[in-house]
């Protein structure tokens, strides 16, 4: 659970909720709620926390011991919020810092982030259903169900659903976004 890991990292570094909140630019109330499992952090909040700890976002999900086999079951998966809060990603992989696989649905008009952004990874989006519009740098690509797009995530990019039906995608990111 992200709350347990956050508490572990915070206390190991001798930080109070208020000190960590100030360094990460979030409220102490939000951090308390995350640690208690009352709310889930957005990706933007996770990135801020990871930066304070000098860790990758994936390390915030690190399992206590390396797993050789891990089963992802519906209803038991960790979810992450997109930077603008529209999209919810389900983590399909354990937090071992090696590979991130996410599942998401985008309602008509939803975007993965308000602005295109970049990070040092290789990313592949497989469209399970619907049509995905992918903006990479200054180009726009349309990816239909059954198709995938792979991109160097160092280029500014974002995902959009410009159709009038729901789009379902699976994202693979390596290494996980810091």
MDAnalysis code that builds the backbone (N, CA, C; Angstrom):
import MDAnalysis as mda
import numpy as np

u = mda.Universe.empty(534, n_residues=178, atom_resindex=np.repeat(np.arange(178), 3), trajectory=True)
u.add_TopologyAttr("name", ["N", "CA", "C"] * 178)
u.add_TopologyAttr("resid", np.arange(1, 179))
u.add_TopologyAttr("resname", ["UNK", "UNK", "UNK", "UNK", "UNK", "UNK", "UNK", "UNK", "UNK", "UNK", "UNK", "UNK", "UNK", "UNK", "UNK", "UNK", "UNK", "UNK", "UNK", "UNK", "UNK", "UNK", "UNK", "UNK", "UNK", "UNK", "UNK", "UNK", "UNK", "UNK", "UNK", "UNK", "UNK", "UNK", "UNK", "UNK", "UNK", "UNK", "UNK", "UNK", "UNK", "UNK", "UNK", "UNK", "UNK", "UNK", "UNK", "UNK", "UNK", "UNK", "UNK", "UNK", "UNK", "UNK", "UNK", "UNK", "UNK", "UNK", "UNK", "UNK", "UNK", "UNK", "UNK", "UNK", "UNK", "UNK", "UNK", "UNK", "UNK", "UNK", "UNK", "UNK", "UNK", "UNK", "UNK", "UNK", "UNK", "UNK", "UNK", "UNK", "UNK", "UNK", "UNK", "UNK", "UNK", "UNK", "UNK", "UNK", "UNK", "UNK", "UNK", "UNK", "UNK", "UNK", "UNK", "UNK", "UNK", "UNK", "UNK", "UNK", "UNK", "UNK", "UNK", "UNK", "UNK", "UNK", "UNK", "UNK", "UNK", "UNK", "UNK", "UNK", "UNK", "UNK", "UNK", "UNK", "UNK", "UNK", "UNK", "UNK", "UNK", "UNK", "UNK", "UNK", "UNK", "UNK", "UNK", "UNK", "UNK", "UNK", "UNK", "UNK", "UNK", "UNK", "UNK", "UNK", "UNK", "UNK", "UNK", "UNK", "UNK", "UNK", "UNK", "UNK", "UNK", "UNK", "UNK", "UNK", "UNK", "UNK", "UNK", "UNK", "UNK", "UNK", "UNK", "UNK", "UNK", "UNK", "UNK", "UNK", "UNK", "UNK", "UNK", "UNK", "UNK", "UNK", "UNK", "UNK", "UNK", "UNK", "UNK", "UNK", "UNK", "UNK", "UNK", "UNK", "UNK", "UNK"])
u.atoms.positions = np.array([
    [0.840, -1.172, 0.000],
    [0.000, 0.000, 0.000],
    [0.893, 1.246, 0.000],
    [0.562, 2.202, -0.836],
    [1.374, 3.406, -0.982],
    [1.497, 4.166, 0.338],
    [0.431, 4.185, 1.123],
    [0.459, 4.903, 2.400],
    [1.506, 4.344, 3.353],
    [1.591, 3.022, 3.416],
    [2.579, 2.385, 4.281],
    [3.998, 2.714, 3.823],
    [4.224, 2.667, 2.509],
    [5.554, 2.952, 1.961],
    [5.931, 4.413, 2.199],
    [4.975, 5.310, 2.001],
    [5.215, 6.727, 2.241],
    [5.589, 6.971, 3.709],
    [4.850, 6.361, 4.614],
    [5.131, 6.498, 6.045],
    [6.530, 5.969, 6.373],
    [6.857, 4.824, 5.779],
    [8.175, 4.213, 5.996],
    [9.294, 5.144, 5.533],
    [9.170, 5.702, 4.335],
    [10.193, 6.609, 3.810],
    [10.284, 7.890, 4.640],
    [9.134, 8.431, 5.022],
    [9.107, 9.678, 5.783],
    [9.758, 9.505, 7.150],
    [9.365, 8.453, 7.863],
    [9.904, 8.247, 9.214],
    [11.375, 7.833, 9.179],
    [11.778, 7.081, 8.155],
    [13.188, 6.688, 8.039],
    [14.087, 7.905, 7.864],
    [13.555, 8.966, 7.299],
    [14.324, 10.189, 7.092],
    [14.081, 11.221, 8.190],
    [13.274, 10.841, 9.183],
    [13.012, 11.724, 10.310],
    [12.204, 12.959, 9.960],
    [11.335, 12.845, 8.955],
    [10.531, 13.986, 8.523],
    [9.144, 13.960, 9.168],
    [8.668, 15.105, 9.583],
    [7.283, 15.208, 10.047],
    [6.383, 15.346, 8.823],
    [5.088, 15.153, 9.022],
    [4.144, 15.347, 7.921],
    [4.255, 16.768, 7.370],
    [4.340, 17.749, 8.263],
    [4.407, 19.148, 7.834],
    [5.682, 19.447, 7.053],
    [6.806, 18.896, 7.491],
    [8.074, 19.137, 6.797],
    [8.038, 18.522, 5.406],
    [7.585, 17.278, 5.313],
    [7.490, 16.622, 4.009],
    [6.513, 17.369, 3.105],
    [5.386, 17.783, 3.655],
    [4.384, 18.512, 2.880],
    [4.979, 19.794, 2.304],
    [5.720, 20.524, 3.133],
    [6.328, 21.777, 2.675],
    [7.341, 21.518, 1.563],
    [8.161, 20.474, 1.722],
    [9.176, 20.159, 0.707],
    [8.549, 19.679, -0.597],
    [7.416, 18.981, -0.506],
    [6.761, 18.436, -1.702],
    [5.745, 19.404, -2.303],
    [5.418, 20.470, -1.585],
    [4.453, 21.429, -2.100],
    [3.019, 20.927, -2.073],
    [2.706, 20.114, -1.049],
    [1.340, 19.609, -0.864],
    [0.944, 19.860, 0.586],
    [-0.306, 19.590, 0.922],
    [-0.745, 19.833, 2.300],
    [-0.434, 18.644, 3.208],
    [-0.211, 18.945, 4.483],
    [0.024, 17.891, 5.473],
    [-1.224, 17.023, 5.613],
    [-2.391, 17.628, 5.454],
    [-3.646, 16.874, 5.527],
    [-3.702, 15.823, 4.431],
    [-3.321, 16.208, 3.208],
    [-3.313, 15.253, 2.097],
    [-2.357, 14.102, 2.396],
    [-1.141, 14.418, 2.884],
    [-0.174, 13.357, 3.196],
    [-0.708, 12.418, 4.267],
    [-1.348, 12.965, 5.268],
    [-1.934, 12.142, 6.324],
    [-2.993, 11.201, 5.747],
    [-3.818, 11.732, 4.871],
    [-4.874, 10.912, 4.257],
    [-4.272, 9.810, 3.393],
    [-3.192, 10.113, 2.678],
    [-2.529, 9.102, 1.850],
    [-1.941, 8.009, 2.738],
    [-1.240, 8.417, 3.801],
    [-0.628, 7.434, 4.703],
    [-1.677, 6.536, 5.352],
    [-2.843, 7.077, 5.654],
    [-3.907, 6.288, 6.296],
    [-4.748, 5.503, 5.291],
    [-4.486, 5.683, 3.998],
    [-5.230, 4.961, 2.982],
    [-6.605, 5.533, 2.717],
    [-6.846, 6.767, 3.155],
    [-8.141, 7.417, 2.965],
    [-8.293, 7.925, 1.537],
    [-7.175, 8.364, 0.937],
    [-7.196, 8.873, -0.426],
    [-5.985, 8.350, -1.180],
    [-6.070, 8.397, -2.492],
    [-4.960, 7.971, -3.332],
    [-4.302, 9.202, -3.935],
    [-2.974, 9.224, -3.984],
    [-2.284, 10.390, -4.533],
    [-2.375, 10.435, -6.055],
    [-2.343, 11.635, -6.609],
    [-2.277, 11.804, -8.056],
    [-0.847, 11.514, -8.510],
    [-0.665, 11.333, -9.810],
    [0.687, 11.127, -10.332],
    [1.563, 12.347, -10.052],
    [0.983, 13.538, -10.148],
    [1.757, 14.753, -9.871],
    [2.253, 14.749, -8.423],
    [1.403, 14.361, -7.486],
    [1.806, 14.290, -6.077],
    [2.877, 13.224, -5.889],
    [2.718, 12.080, -6.532],
    [3.719, 11.022, -6.426],
    [5.074, 11.493, -6.953],
    [5.050, 12.228, -8.057],
    [6.305, 12.742, -8.609],
    [6.974, 13.703, -7.624],
    [6.191, 14.566, -7.001],
    [6.750, 15.515, -6.030],
    [7.363, 14.782, -4.839],
    [6.649, 13.778, -4.341],
    [7.151, 13.011, -3.200],
    [8.416, 12.244, -3.574],
    [8.407, 11.629, -4.742],
    [9.579, 10.872, -5.189],
    [10.801, 11.784, -5.288],
    [10.593, 12.999, -5.769],
    [11.691, 13.957, -5.886],
    [12.258, 14.297, -4.513],
    [11.388, 14.522, -3.538],
    [11.848, 14.836, -2.175],
    [12.687, 13.688, -1.621],
    [12.260, 12.458, -1.870],
    [12.963, 11.289, -1.338],
    [14.159, 10.885, -2.207],
    [14.302, 11.499, -3.389],
    [15.378, 11.109, -4.288],
    [15.154, 9.715, -4.841],
    [13.907, 9.370, -5.021],
    [13.518, 8.035, -5.476],
    [12.729, 8.159, -6.775],
    [12.490, 7.022, -7.441],
    [11.587, 7.003, -8.588],
    [10.164, 6.826, -8.071],
    [9.185, 7.182, -8.887],
    [7.791, 6.973, -8.500],
    [7.563, 5.484, -8.240],
    [8.147, 4.637, -9.076],
    [7.970, 3.190, -8.913],
    [8.448, 2.713, -7.546],
    [9.496, 3.330, -7.000],
    [10.009, 2.894, -5.700],
    [9.005, 3.157, -4.586],
    [8.091, 4.097, -4.804],
    [7.062, 4.363, -3.795],
    [6.074, 3.204, -3.691],
    [6.099, 2.317, -4.685],
    [5.228, 1.151, -4.688],
    [6.011, -0.128, -4.425],
    [7.268, 0.010, -4.050],
    [8.149, -1.146, -3.899],
    [7.567, -2.172, -2.928],
    [7.604, -3.407, -3.358],
    [7.170, -4.497, -2.504],
    [8.289, -4.816, -1.529],
    [7.964, -5.323, -0.342],
    [8.989, -5.584, 0.655],
    [10.080, -6.548, 0.189],
    [9.732, -7.513, -0.600],
    [10.712, -8.474, -1.098],
    [10.466, -8.687, -2.590],
    [11.524, -8.931, -3.360],
    [11.328, -9.162, -4.787],
    [10.422, -10.379, -5.008],
    [9.534, -10.227, -5.948],
    [8.618, -11.317, -6.254],
    [8.980, -11.925, -7.595],
    [8.996, -13.232, -7.670],
    [9.256, -13.867, -8.953],
    [7.953, -14.087, -9.711],
    [6.849, -14.133, -8.986],
    [5.531, -14.280, -9.614],
    [4.577, -13.346, -8.885],
    [3.789, -12.606, -9.656],
    [2.839, -11.676, -9.060],
    [1.575, -11.704, -9.900],
    [0.439, -11.887, -9.291],
    [-0.834, -11.921, -10.003],
    [-1.588, -10.633, -9.712],
    [-2.061, -10.011, -10.765],
    [-2.830, -8.769, -10.658],
    [-4.311, -9.111, -10.795],
    [-5.071, -8.831, -9.750],
    [-6.486, -9.182, -9.756],
    [-7.367, -7.933, -9.713],
    [-8.452, -7.919, -10.502],
    [-9.373, -6.780, -10.445],
    [-9.862, -6.569, -9.009],
    [-9.999, -5.313, -8.646],
    [-10.452, -4.976, -7.302],
    [-9.347, -4.919, -6.268],
    [-8.171, -5.445, -6.599],
    [-7.036, -5.430, -5.679],
    [-5.892, -4.555, -6.187],
    [-6.079, -3.939, -7.345],
    [-5.009, -3.171, -7.966],
    [-4.930, -1.755, -7.421],
    [-3.710, -1.242, -7.334],
    [-3.464, 0.151, -6.970],
    [-3.895, 1.007, -8.152],
    [-4.506, 2.147, -7.872],
    [-4.859, 3.078, -8.935],
    [-4.112, 4.388, -8.745],
    [-3.831, 5.037, -9.865],
    [-3.129, 6.310, -9.878],
    [-3.971, 7.316, -10.639],
    [-3.970, 8.556, -10.193],
    [-4.693, 9.600, -10.899],
    [-3.782, 10.325, -11.866],
    [-4.315, 10.680, -13.012],
    [-3.564, 11.466, -13.985],
    [-3.336, 12.864, -13.412],
    [-2.352, 13.594, -13.953],
    [-2.053, 14.916, -13.417],
    [-3.262, 15.850, -13.341],
    [-4.196, 15.745, -14.278],
    [-5.351, 16.640, -14.241],
    [-6.558, 15.996, -13.584],
    [-6.413, 14.761, -13.122],
    [-7.476, 14.094, -12.400],
    [-8.558, 13.455, -13.240],
    [-8.482, 13.542, -14.569],
    [-9.520, 12.949, -15.400],
    [-9.392, 11.432, -15.493],
    [-8.190, 10.950, -15.701],
    [-7.973, 9.528, -15.960],
    [-7.476, 8.828, -14.702],
    [-7.933, 7.609, -14.486],
    [-7.438, 6.749, -13.410],
    [-6.698, 5.591, -14.074],
    [-5.455, 5.369, -13.669],
    [-4.666, 4.255, -14.176],
    [-4.680, 3.141, -13.143],
    [-4.861, 1.908, -13.595],
    [-4.724, 0.732, -12.727],
    [-3.343, 0.145, -12.953],
    [-2.595, -0.078, -11.881],
    [-1.275, -0.711, -12.000],
    [-1.456, -2.209, -12.196],
    [-0.902, -2.730, -13.275],
    [-0.993, -4.159, -13.562],
    [0.275, -4.903, -13.170],
    [1.307, -4.176, -12.744],
    [2.590, -4.780, -12.372],
    [2.963, -4.391, -10.946],
    [3.800, -5.198, -10.298],
    [4.251, -4.829, -8.949],
    [5.226, -3.665, -9.023],
    [5.401, -2.986, -7.919],
    [6.305, -1.837, -7.874],
    [7.735, -2.242, -7.640],
    [8.367, -2.832, -8.645],
    [9.754, -3.251, -8.469],
    [10.735, -2.330, -9.188],
    [10.253, -1.249, -9.785],
    [11.123, -0.282, -10.424],
    [11.681, -0.690, -11.768],
    [11.250, -1.829, -12.310],
    [11.790, -2.301, -13.572],
    [10.846, -2.101, -14.747],
    [9.554, -2.276, -14.520],
    [8.572, -2.167, -15.596],
    [7.261, -1.689, -15.004],
    [6.597, -0.798, -15.712],
    [5.288, -0.303, -15.283],
    [4.298, -0.624, -16.389],
    [3.229, -1.349, -16.050],
    [2.152, -1.610, -16.992],
    [0.878, -1.093, -16.346],
    [0.193, -0.210, -17.074],
    [-1.000, 0.446, -16.555],
    [-2.182, 0.207, -17.482],
    [-3.370, 0.169, -16.916],
    [-4.615, 0.033, -17.675],
    [-5.446, 1.275, -17.413],
    [-6.045, 1.845, -18.455],
    [-6.854, 3.044, -18.268],
    [-7.986, 3.102, -19.279],
    [-9.028, 3.805, -18.912],
    [-10.099, 4.124, -19.849],
    [-10.208, 5.646, -19.909],
    [-10.437, 6.135, -21.097],
    [-10.600, 7.566, -21.313],
    [-12.005, 7.792, -21.854],
    [-12.787, 8.545, -21.132],
    [-14.119, 8.918, -21.605],
    [-13.947, 9.913, -22.752],
    [-14.973, 10.098, -23.570],
    [-14.871, 11.096, -24.640],
    [-14.440, 12.458, -24.088],
    [-13.431, 13.047, -24.730],
    [-12.932, 14.357, -24.319],
    [-11.846, 14.325, -23.270],
    [-11.574, 13.188, -22.644],
    [-10.547, 13.120, -21.597],
    [-9.145, 13.112, -22.200],
    [-8.195, 13.633, -21.412],
    [-6.786, 13.664, -21.804],
    [-5.937, 13.137, -20.651],
    [-4.759, 12.642, -20.978],
    [-3.878, 12.116, -19.936],
    [-3.267, 13.242, -19.112],
    [-3.092, 14.416, -19.701],
    [-2.605, 15.590, -18.972],
    [-3.001, 16.834, -19.755],
    [-3.135, 17.933, -19.033],
    [-3.534, 19.182, -19.691],
    [-2.500, 19.610, -20.727],
    [-1.242, 19.436, -20.403],
    [-0.144, 19.809, -21.298],
    [0.687, 18.566, -21.608],
    [1.292, 18.544, -22.781],
    [2.215, 17.463, -23.108],
    [3.391, 17.529, -22.144],
    [3.939, 16.364, -21.800],
    [5.098, 16.338, -20.916],
    [6.018, 15.202, -21.325],
    [7.238, 15.228, -20.831],
    [8.230, 14.225, -21.214],
    [8.869, 13.627, -19.967],
    [9.449, 12.450, -20.145],
    [10.157, 11.757, -19.072],
    [11.085, 10.739, -19.727],
    [12.157, 10.340, -19.074],
    [13.149, 9.456, -19.697],
    [12.729, 7.986, -19.689],
    [11.857, 7.615, -20.615],
    [11.386, 6.233, -20.708],
    [11.068, 5.887, -22.153],
    [10.802, 4.623, -22.373],
    [10.220, 4.138, -23.613],
    [8.807, 3.723, -23.248],
    [7.834, 4.119, -24.053],
    [6.434, 3.908, -23.701],
    [5.707, 3.260, -24.870],
    [4.856, 2.295, -24.563],
    [4.027, 1.641, -25.572],
    [2.582, 1.676, -25.094],
    [1.684, 2.171, -25.950],
    [0.253, 2.202, -25.636],
    [-0.465, 1.260, -26.601],
    [-1.149, 0.276, -26.048],
    [-1.951, -0.657, -26.837],
    [-3.413, -0.271, -26.647],
    [-4.130, -0.077, -27.749],
    [-5.532, 0.320, -27.684],
    [-6.389, -0.946, -27.679],
    [-7.059, -1.177, -26.563],
    [-7.918, -2.348, -26.398],
    [-9.256, -2.104, -27.083],
    [-9.821, -0.909, -26.893],
    [-11.116, -0.564, -27.484],
    [-11.142, 0.928, -27.785],
    [-11.858, 1.297, -28.818],
    [-11.996, 2.701, -29.179],
    [-10.845, 3.189, -30.025],
    [-10.660, 4.502, -30.019],
    [-9.604, 5.149, -30.791],
    [-8.866, 6.129, -29.893],
    [-7.551, 6.119, -29.968],
    [-6.706, 6.979, -29.146],
    [-5.998, 7.986, -30.047],
    [-6.024, 9.240, -29.647],
    [-5.261, 10.277, -30.334],
    [-4.018, 10.531, -29.486],
    [-2.860, 10.412, -30.112],
    [-1.595, 10.571, -29.400],
    [-0.856, 11.766, -29.992],
    [-0.554, 12.719, -29.140],
    [0.229, 13.879, -29.558],
    [1.666, 13.650, -29.100],
    [2.596, 13.664, -30.064],
    [4.018, 13.496, -29.776],
    [4.750, 14.649, -30.438],
    [5.354, 15.481, -29.595],
    [6.022, 16.691, -30.058],
    [5.004, 17.515, -30.847],
    [5.186, 17.706, -32.131],
    [4.227, 18.506, -32.910],
    [3.369, 17.648, -33.827],
    [3.466, 16.331, -33.726],
    [2.704, 15.427, -34.594],
    [1.541, 14.802, -33.820],
    [0.499, 14.430, -34.549],
    [-0.663, 13.772, -33.965],
    [-0.874, 12.446, -34.682],
    [-1.104, 11.386, -33.898],
    [-1.305, 10.053, -34.437],
    [-2.644, 9.511, -33.949],
    [-3.326, 8.768, -34.822],
    [-4.572, 8.114, -34.450],
    [-4.302, 6.620, -34.394],
    [-4.625, 6.014, -33.242],
    [-4.354, 4.590, -33.022],
    [-5.690, 3.917, -32.716],
    [-6.051, 2.933, -33.510],
    [-7.339, 2.251, -33.380],
    [-7.219, 0.986, -32.532],
    [-8.369, 0.442, -32.136],
    [-8.411, -0.807, -31.352],
    [-7.591, -1.886, -32.055],
    [-6.770, -2.581, -31.265],
    [-5.923, -3.637, -31.803],
    [-4.560, -3.143, -32.248],
    [-4.373, -1.829, -32.313],
    [-3.103, -1.244, -32.710],
    [-2.362, -0.733, -31.477],
    [-1.060, -0.489, -31.651],
    [-0.275, 0.087, -30.561],
    [0.651, 1.147, -31.134],
    [1.125, 2.001, -30.254],
    [2.103, 3.020, -30.620],
    [3.209, 2.971, -29.569],
    [4.450, 3.025, -30.034],
    [5.606, 3.046, -29.142],
    [6.347, 4.349, -29.394],
    [6.737, 5.016, -28.307],
    [7.394, 6.300, -28.469],
    [8.478, 6.500, -27.425],
    [9.423, 7.343, -27.795],
    [10.467, 7.766, -26.878],
    [9.833, 8.852, -26.022],
    [9.625, 8.558, -24.755],
    [8.898, 9.468, -23.864],
    [9.675, 10.729, -23.519],
    [10.918, 10.833, -23.998],
    [11.656, 12.082, -23.798],
    [11.065, 13.196, -24.660],
    [10.245, 12.811, -25.643],
    [9.531, 13.787, -26.469],
    [8.246, 14.178, -25.735],
    [7.885, 15.447, -25.721],
    [6.623, 15.834, -25.078],
    [5.454, 15.088, -25.723],
    [4.589, 14.523, -24.889],
    [3.487, 13.731, -25.418],
    [2.306, 13.729, -24.464],
    [1.144, 13.328, -24.981],
    [-0.046, 13.108, -24.158],
    [-1.037, 12.282, -24.968],
    [-1.978, 11.681, -24.247],
    [-3.014, 10.843, -24.852],
    [-4.352, 11.547, -24.742],
    [-5.161, 11.444, -25.810],
    [-6.468, 12.092, -25.834],
    [-7.512, 11.151, -26.425],
    [-8.734, 11.296, -25.957],
    [-9.860, 10.617, -26.586],
    [-10.688, 11.694, -27.264],
    [-10.534, 11.803, -28.569],
    [-11.261, 12.812, -29.341],
    [-12.513, 12.226, -29.982],
    [-12.810, 10.969, -29.660],
    [-13.988, 10.316, -30.239],
    [-15.200, 10.508, -29.328],
    [-16.318, 9.916, -29.736],
    [-17.531, 10.013, -28.912],
    [-17.823, 8.716, -28.170],
    [-16.830, 7.808, -28.131],
    [-16.967, 6.561, -27.371],
    [-15.768, 6.404, -26.438],
    [-15.904, 5.571, -25.428],
    [-14.832, 5.320, -24.470],
    [-13.664, 4.613, -25.145],
    [-12.453, 4.996, -24.763],
    [-11.234, 4.366, -25.259],
    [-10.565, 3.653, -24.090],
    [-10.148, 2.423, -24.315],
    [-9.473, 1.621, -23.292],
    [-8.060, 1.324, -23.777],
    [-7.061, 1.569, -22.905],
    [-5.667, 1.362, -23.290],
    [-4.898, 0.603, -22.214],
    [-3.804, -0.006, -22.641],
    [-2.821, -0.599, -21.739],
    [-1.490, 0.051, -22.089],
    [-0.821, 0.621, -21.084],
    [0.455, 1.288, -21.271],
    [1.580, 0.476, -20.640],
    [2.672, 0.327, -21.352],
    [3.876, -0.286, -20.796],
    [4.961, 0.786, -20.819],
    [5.619, 1.009, -19.676],
    [6.608, 2.073, -19.543],
    [7.873, 1.478, -18.919],
    [9.004, 1.711, -19.618],
    [10.255, 1.177, -19.128],
    [11.370, 2.188, -19.367],
    [12.112, 2.591, -18.336],
    [11.825, 2.293, -16.939],
    [10.621, 3.112, -16.473],
    [10.038, 2.731, -15.350],
    [8.901, 3.488, -14.833],
    [9.242, 4.968, -14.695],
    [8.241, 5.796, -14.885],
    [8.417, 7.242, -14.829],
    [8.873, 7.695, -13.457],
    [9.982, 8.434, -13.399],
    [10.439, 8.925, -12.097],
    [9.551, 10.049, -11.603],
])
